[in-house]
Amino acid sequence: MTALGETLEIAIDNAYNAIPKINFEGMFFRSDIGKKGLNND
């Protein structure tokens, strides 16, 4: 699954907000995808 947004943060939010619309047996998802790009350290 992919998602778009004006910023990386919005794209990540859009992707994770869409997760409840997808459901199948054995489904899992990672919650860290894209978050590394948000670190401004």
mmJSON file of the N, C-alpha and C atoms, coordinates in Angstrom:
{"data_MODEL":{"atom_site":{
"group_PDB":["ATOM","ATOM","ATOM","ATOM","ATOM","ATOM","ATOM","ATOM","ATOM","ATOM","ATOM","ATOM","ATOM","ATOM","ATOM","ATOM","ATOM","ATOM","ATOM","ATOM","ATOM","ATOM","ATOM","ATOM","ATOM","ATOM","ATOM","ATOM","ATOM","ATOM","ATOM","ATOM","ATOM","ATOM","ATOM","ATOM","ATOM","ATOM","ATOM","ATOM","ATOM","ATOM","ATOM","ATOM","ATOM","ATOM","ATOM","ATOM","ATOM","ATOM","ATOM","ATOM","ATOM","ATOM","ATOM","ATOM","ATOM","ATOM","ATOM","ATOM","ATOM","ATOM","ATOM","ATOM","ATOM","ATOM","ATOM","ATOM","ATOM","ATOM","ATOM","ATOM","ATOM","ATOM","ATOM","ATOM","ATOM","ATOM","ATOM","ATOM","ATOM","ATOM","ATOM","ATOM","ATOM","ATOM","ATOM","ATOM","ATOM","ATOM","ATOM","ATOM","ATOM","ATOM","ATOM","ATOM","ATOM","ATOM","ATOM","ATOM","ATOM","ATOM","ATOM","ATOM","ATOM","ATOM","ATOM","ATOM","ATOM","ATOM","ATOM","ATOM","ATOM","ATOM","ATOM","ATOM","ATOM","ATOM","ATOM","ATOM","ATOM","ATOM","ATOM"],
"id":[1,2,3,4,5,6,7,8,9,10,11,12,13,14,15,16,17,18,19,20,21,22,23,24,25,26,27,28,29,30,31,32,33,34,35,36,37,38,39,40,41,42,43,44,45,46,47,48,49,50,51,52,53,54,55,56,57,58,59,60,61,62,63,64,65,66,67,68,69,70,71,72,73,74,75,76,77,78,79,80,81,82,83,84,85,86,87,88,89,90,91,92,93,94,95,96,97,98,99,100,101,102,103,104,105,106,107,108,109,110,111,112,113,114,115,116,117,118,119,120,121,122,123],
"type_symbol":["N","C","C","N","C","C","N","C","C","N","C","C","N","C","C","N","C","C","N","C","C","N","C","C","N","C","C","N","C","C","N","C","C","N","C","C","N","C","C","N","C","C","N","C","C","N","C","C","N","C","C","N","C","C","N","C","C","N","C","C","N","C","C","N","C","C","N","C","C","N","C","C","N","C","C","N","C","C","N","C","C","N","C","C","N","C","C","N","C","C","N","C","C","N","C","C","N","C","C","N","C","C","N","C","C","N","C","C","N","C","C","N","C","C","N","C","C","N","C","C","N","C","C"],
"label_atom_id":["N","CA","C","N","CA","C","N","CA","C","N","CA","C","N","CA","C","N","CA","C","N","CA","C","N","CA","C","N","CA","C","N","CA","C","N","CA","C","N","CA","C","N","CA","C","N","CA","C","N","CA","C","N","CA","C","N","CA","C","N","CA","C","N","CA","C","N","CA","C","N","CA","C","N","CA","C","N","CA","C","N","CA","C","N","CA","C","N","CA","C","N","CA","C","N","CA","C","N","CA","C","N","CA","C","N","CA","C","N","CA","C","N","CA","C","N","CA","C","N","CA","C","N","CA","C","N","CA","C","N","CA","C","N","CA","C","N","CA","C","N","CA","C"],
"label_alt_id":[null,null,null,null,null,null,null,null,null,null,null,null,null,null,null,null,null,null,null,null,null,null,null,null,null,null,null,null,null,null,null,null,null,null,null,null,null,null,null,null,null,null,null,null,null,null,null,null,null,null,null,null,null,null,null,null,null,null,null,null,null,null,null,null,null,null,null,null,null,null,null,null,null,null,null,null,null,null,null,null,null,null,null,null,null,null,null,null,null,null,null,null,null,null,null,null,null,null,null,null,null,null,null,null,null,null,null,null,null,null,null,null,null,null,null,null,null,null,null,null,null,null,null],
"label_comp_id":["MET","MET","MET","THR","THR","THR","ALA","ALA","ALA","LEU","LEU","LEU","GLY","GLY","GLY","GLU","GLU","GLU","THR","THR","THR","LEU","LEU","LEU","GLU","GLU","GLU","ILE","ILE","ILE","ALA","ALA","ALA","ILE","ILE","ILE","ASP","ASP","ASP","ASN","ASN","ASN","ALA","ALA","ALA","TYR","TYR","TYR","ASN","ASN","ASN","ALA","ALA","ALA","ILE","ILE","ILE","PRO","PRO","PRO","LYS","LYS","LYS","ILE","ILE","ILE","ASN","ASN","ASN","PHE","PHE","PHE","GLU","GLU","GLU","GLY","GLY","GLY","MET","MET","MET","PHE","PHE","PHE","PHE","PHE","PHE","ARG","ARG","ARG","SER","SER","SER","ASP","ASP","ASP","ILE","ILE","ILE","GLY","GLY","GLY","LYS","LYS","LYS","LYS","LYS","LYS","GLY","GLY","GLY","LEU","LEU","LEU","ASN","ASN","ASN","ASN","ASN","ASN","ASP","ASP","ASP"],
"label_asym_id":["A","A","A","A","A","A","A","A","A","A","A","A","A","A","A","A","A","A","A","A","A","A","A","A","A","A","A","A","A","A","A","A","A","A","A","A","A","A","A","A","A","A","A","A","A","A","A","A","A","A","A","A","A","A","A","A","A","A","A","A","A","A","A","A","A","A","A","A","A","A","A","A","A","A","A","A","A","A","A","A","A","A","A","A","A","A","A","A","A","A","A","A","A","A","A","A","A","A","A","A","A","A","A","A","A","A","A","A","A","A","A","A","A","A","A","A","A","A","A","A","A","A","A"],
"label_entity_id":["1","1","1","1","1","1","1","1","1","1","1","1","1","1","1","1","1","1","1","1","1","1","1","1","1","1","1","1","1","1","1","1","1","1","1","1","1","1","1","1","1","1","1","1","1","1","1","1","1","1","1","1","1","1","1","1","1","1","1","1","1","1","1","1","1","1","1","1","1","1","1","1","1","1","1","1","1","1","1","1","1","1","1","1","1","1","1","1","1","1","1","1","1","1","1","1","1","1","1","1","1","1","1","1","1","1","1","1","1","1","1","1","1","1","1","1","1","1","1","1","1","1","1"],
"label_seq_id":[1,1,1,2,2,2,3,3,3,4,4,4,5,5,5,6,6,6,7,7,7,8,8,8,9,9,9,10,10,10,11,11,11,12,12,12,13,13,13,14,14,14,15,15,15,16,16,16,17,17,17,18,18,18,19,19,19,20,20,20,21,21,21,22,22,22,23,23,23,24,24,24,25,25,25,26,26,26,27,27,27,28,28,28,29,29,29,30,30,30,31,31,31,32,32,32,33,33,33,34,34,34,35,35,35,36,36,36,37,37,37,38,38,38,39,39,39,40,40,40,41,41,41],
"pdbx_PDB_ins_code":[null,null,null,null,null,null,null,null,null,null,null,null,null,null,null,null,null,null,null,null,null,null,null,null,null,null,null,null,null,null,null,null,null,null,null,null,null,null,null,null,null,null,null,null,null,null,null,null,null,null,null,null,null,null,null,null,null,null,null,null,null,null,null,null,null,null,null,null,null,null,null,null,null,null,null,null,null,null,null,null,null,null,null,null,null,null,null,null,null,null,null,null,null,null,null,null,null,null,null,null,null,null,null,null,null,null,null,null,null,null,null,null,null,null,null,null,null,null,null,null,null,null,null],
"Cartn_x":[0.84,0.0,0.894,0.487,1.217,0.237,0.773,-0.07,0.742,0.034,0.659,0.24,1.001,0.667,1.573,1.179,1.984,3.34,3.398,4.643,4.782,5.973,6.185,5.28,5.146,4.297,2.845,2.335,0.96,0.824,1.814,1.776,1.758,2.573,2.59,1.234,0.687,-0.641,-1.694,-1.658,-2.626,-2.507,-1.295,-1.092,-1.655,-1.322,-1.78,-3.275,-3.852,-5.3,-6.067,-5.433,-6.095,-6.048,-5.213,-5.052,-6.371,-7.257,-8.512,-9.389,-9.134,-9.921,-9.454,-8.337,-7.768,-7.814,-8.277,-8.361,-8.274,-7.355,-7.267,-6.572,-6.817,-6.255,-4.728,-4.115,-2.665,-2.079,-2.935,-2.476,-1.619,-0.587,0.208,0.813,1.254,1.903,2.951,3.936,4.99,4.587,4.893,4.525,5.71,6.843,8.027,8.366,7.632,7.957,7.79,8.824,8.794,9.17,9.089,9.316,10.769,11.708,13.112,13.336,12.577,12.691,12.2,11.445,10.951,11.974,12.959,13.98,14.849,14.881,15.678,16.896,17.426,18.555,19.831],
"Cartn_y":[-1.15,0.0,1.224,2.244,3.502,4.643,5.803,6.982,8.214,9.263,10.53,11.61,12.697,13.844,15.003,16.185,17.387,17.319,16.596,16.403,14.922,14.537,13.141,12.786,13.673,13.409,13.165,13.951,13.763,12.455,12.124,10.86,9.669,9.728,8.655,8.556,9.682,9.687,9.107,9.498,8.978,7.467,6.964,5.515,4.782,5.234,4.529,4.71,5.819,6.007,5.082,4.596,3.691,2.235,1.908,0.516,-0.136,0.537,-0.132,-0.539,0.012,-0.322,-1.626,-2.152,-3.379,-4.45,-5.626,-6.698,-8.05,-8.865,-10.229,-11.07,-12.356,-13.261,-13.197,-13.08,-13.024,-11.647,-10.657,-9.304,-8.745,-8.037,-7.29,-6.103,-5.122,-3.971,-3.444,-2.797,-2.19,-0.758,-0.321,1.044,2.005,1.534,2.394,2.873,2.405,2.755,4.264,4.881,6.309,7.214,6.721,7.575,8.041,7.231,7.618,8.919,9.127,10.336,11.577,11.401,12.546,13.059,12.233,12.651,13.754,14.871,16.003,16.218,15.119,15.219,15.613],
"Cartn_z":[0.0,0.0,0.0,-0.665,-0.681,-0.451,-0.121,0.058,-0.311,-0.658,-1.026,-0.044,-0.026,0.795,0.446,0.841,0.584,1.288,2.406,3.153,3.473,3.875,4.277,5.447,6.402,7.569,7.157,6.239,5.77,5.001,4.193,3.449,4.4,5.436,6.442,7.125,7.534,8.17,7.233,5.969,5.001,4.86,4.831,4.706,5.92,7.109,8.303,8.552,8.093,8.212,7.282,6.24,5.296,5.748,6.713,7.148,7.55,8.286,8.663,7.473,6.307,5.122,4.473,4.933,4.381,5.465,5.096,6.085,5.39,5.838,5.353,6.414,6.38,7.371,7.333,8.494,8.605,8.341,8.196,7.899,9.036,8.665,9.634,8.908,9.666,9.068,10.019,9.448,10.267,10.579,11.771,12.169,12.1,11.566,11.515,10.096,9.101,7.72,7.509,6.999,6.695,7.835,9.055,10.225,10.315,9.807,9.844,9.075,8.023,7.227,7.955,9.04,9.815,10.813,11.14,12.117,11.526,12.19,11.737,12.639,13.16,14.095,13.386],
"occupancy":[1.0,1.0,1.0,1.0,1.0,1.0,1.0,1.0,1.0,1.0,1.0,1.0,1.0,1.0,1.0,1.0,1.0,1.0,1.0,1.0,1.0,1.0,1.0,1.0,1.0,1.0,1.0,1.0,1.0,1.0,1.0,1.0,1.0,1.0,1.0,1.0,1.0,1.0,1.0,1.0,1.0,1.0,1.0,1.0,1.0,1.0,1.0,1.0,1.0,1.0,1.0,1.0,1.0,1.0,1.0,1.0,1.0,1.0,1.0,1.0,1.0,1.0,1.0,1.0,1.0,1.0,1.0,1.0,1.0,1.0,1.0,1.0,1.0,1.0,1.0,1.0,1.0,1.0,1.0,1.0,1.0,1.0,1.0,1.0,1.0,1.0,1.0,1.0,1.0,1.0,1.0,1.0,1.0,1.0,1.0,1.0,1.0,1.0,1.0,1.0,1.0,1.0,1.0,1.0,1.0,1.0,1.0,1.0,1.0,1.0,1.0,1.0,1.0,1.0,1.0,1.0,1.0,1.0,1.0,1.0,1.0,1.0,1.0],
"B_iso_or_equiv":[0.0,0.0,0.0,0.0,0.0,0.0,0.0,0.0,0.0,0.0,0.0,0.0,0.0,0.0,0.0,0.0,0.0,0.0,0.0,0.0,0.0,0.0,0.0,0.0,0.0,0.0,0.0,0.0,0.0,0.0,0.0,0.0,0.0,0.0,0.0,0.0,0.0,0.0,0.0,0.0,0.0,0.0,0.0,0.0,0.0,0.0,0.0,0.0,0.0,0.0,0.0,0.0,0.0,0.0,0.0,0.0,0.0,0.0,0.0,0.0,0.0,0.0,0.0,0.0,0.0,0.0,0.0,0.0,0.0,0.0,0.0,0.0,0.0,0.0,0.0,0.0,0.0,0.0,0.0,0.0,0.0,0.0,0.0,0.0,0.0,0.0,0.0,0.0,0.0,0.0,0.0,0.0,0.0,0.0,0.0,0.0,0.0,0.0,0.0,0.0,0.0,0.0,0.0,0.0,0.0,0.0,0.0,0.0,0.0,0.0,0.0,0.0,0.0,0.0,0.0,0.0,0.0,0.0,0.0,0.0,0.0,0.0,0.0],
"pdbx_formal_charge":[null,null,null,null,null,null,null,null,null,null,null,null,null,null,null,null,null,null,null,null,null,null,null,null,null,null,null,null,null,null,null,null,null,null,null,null,null,null,null,null,null,null,null,null,null,null,null,null,null,null,null,null,null,null,null,null,null,null,null,null,null,null,null,null,null,null,null,null,null,null,null,null,null,null,null,null,null,null,null,null,null,null,null,null,null,null,null,null,null,null,null,null,null,null,null,null,null,null,null,null,null,null,null,null,null,null,null,null,null,null,null,null,null,null,null,null,null,null,null,null,null,null,null],
"auth_seq_id":[1,1,1,2,2,2,3,3,3,4,4,4,5,5,5,6,6,6,7,7,7,8,8,8,9,9,9,10,10,10,11,11,11,12,12,12,13,13,13,14,14,14,15,15,15,16,16,16,17,17,17,18,18,18,19,19,19,20,20,20,21,21,21,22,22,22,23,23,23,24,24,24,25,25,25,26,26,26,27,27,27,28,28,28,29,29,29,30,30,30,31,31,31,32,32,32,33,33,33,34,34,34,35,35,35,36,36,36,37,37,37,38,38,38,39,39,39,40,40,40,41,41,41],
"auth_comp_id":["MET","MET","MET","THR","THR","THR","ALA","ALA","ALA","LEU","LEU","LEU","GLY","GLY","GLY","GLU","GLU","GLU","THR","THR","THR","LEU","LEU","LEU","GLU","GLU","GLU","ILE","ILE","ILE","ALA","ALA","ALA","ILE","ILE","ILE","ASP","ASP","ASP","ASN","ASN","ASN","ALA","ALA","ALA","TYR","TYR","TYR","ASN","ASN","ASN","ALA","ALA","ALA","ILE","ILE","ILE","PRO","PRO","PRO","LYS","LYS","LYS","ILE","ILE","ILE","ASN","ASN","ASN","PHE","PHE","PHE","GLU","GLU","GLU","GLY","GLY","GLY","MET","MET","MET","PHE","PHE","PHE","PHE","PHE","PHE","ARG","ARG","ARG","SER","SER","SER","ASP","ASP","ASP","ILE","ILE","ILE","GLY","GLY","GLY","LYS","LYS","LYS","LYS","LYS","LYS","GLY","GLY","GLY","LEU","LEU","LEU","ASN","ASN","ASN","ASN","ASN","ASN","ASP","ASP","ASP"],
"auth_asym_id":["A","A","A","A","A","A","A","A","A","A","A","A","A","A","A","A","A","A","A","A","A","A","A","A","A","A","A","A","A","A","A","A","A","A","A","A","A","A","A","A","A","A","A","A","A","A","A","A","A","A","A","A","A","A","A","A","A","A","A","A","A","A","A","A","A","A","A","A","A","A","A","A","A","A","A","A","A","A","A","A","A","A","A","A","A","A","A","A","A","A","A","A","A","A","A","A","A","A","A","A","A","A","A","A","A","A","A","A","A","A","A","A","A","A","A","A","A","A","A","A","A","A","A"],
"auth_atom_id":["N","CA","C","N","CA","C","N","CA","C","N","CA","C","N","CA","C","N","CA","C","N","CA","C","N","CA","C","N","CA","C","N","CA","C","N","CA","C","N","CA","C","N","CA","C","N","CA","C","N","CA","C","N","CA","C","N","CA","C","N","CA","C","N","CA","C","N","CA","C","N","CA","C","N","CA","C","N","CA","C","N","CA","C","N","CA","C","N","CA","C","N","CA","C","N","CA","C","N","CA","C","N","CA","C","N","CA","C","N","CA","C","N","CA","C","N","CA","C","N","CA","C","N","CA","C","N","CA","C","N","CA","C","N","CA","C","N","CA","C","N","CA","C"],
"pdbx_PDB_model_num":[1,1,1,1,1,1,1,1,1,1,1,1,1,1,1,1,1,1,1,1,1,1,1,1,1,1,1,1,1,1,1,1,1,1,1,1,1,1,1,1,1,1,1,1,1,1,1,1,1,1,1,1,1,1,1,1,1,1,1,1,1,1,1,1,1,1,1,1,1,1,1,1,1,1,1,1,1,1,1,1,1,1,1,1,1,1,1,1,1,1,1,1,1,1,1,1,1,1,1,1,1,1,1,1,1,1,1,1,1,1,1,1,1,1,1,1,1,1,1,1,1,1,1]
}}}
